[in-house]
Amino acid sequence: MNDSEKDFEEKIESKIEENLEKTLDCNYNKKGHHSNVSSNNCVYGLGVIGAAIFFIAKATSFWAGVLGILKALVWPAFLVYELLNFLIK
């Protein structure tokens, strides 16, 4: 490898590390600026992880586990639906 290839790889690696840090830090907004406001994406992400663990633990077969993962992605819809049913009654 020559020097220009090494420089290019180093730039790519640093950019990947920078983007990974921003992705994992929930206080960054979509434009890459640090935000003082807590992001709802973190709450939703933790909810998805928790729902996936819950639904997969209740699964009795492989396809029930796959369905559990899909349910984990749309759990807020289930929550709002049940909440509105409860409030209407």
Secondary structure, DSSP 8 states (H G I E B T S, - for coil): --HHHHHHHHHHHHHHHHHHHHHH-TTB-TTS-B-SS--HHHHHHHHHHHHHHHHHHH-SSHHHHHHHHHHHHTHHHHHHHHHHHHHH-
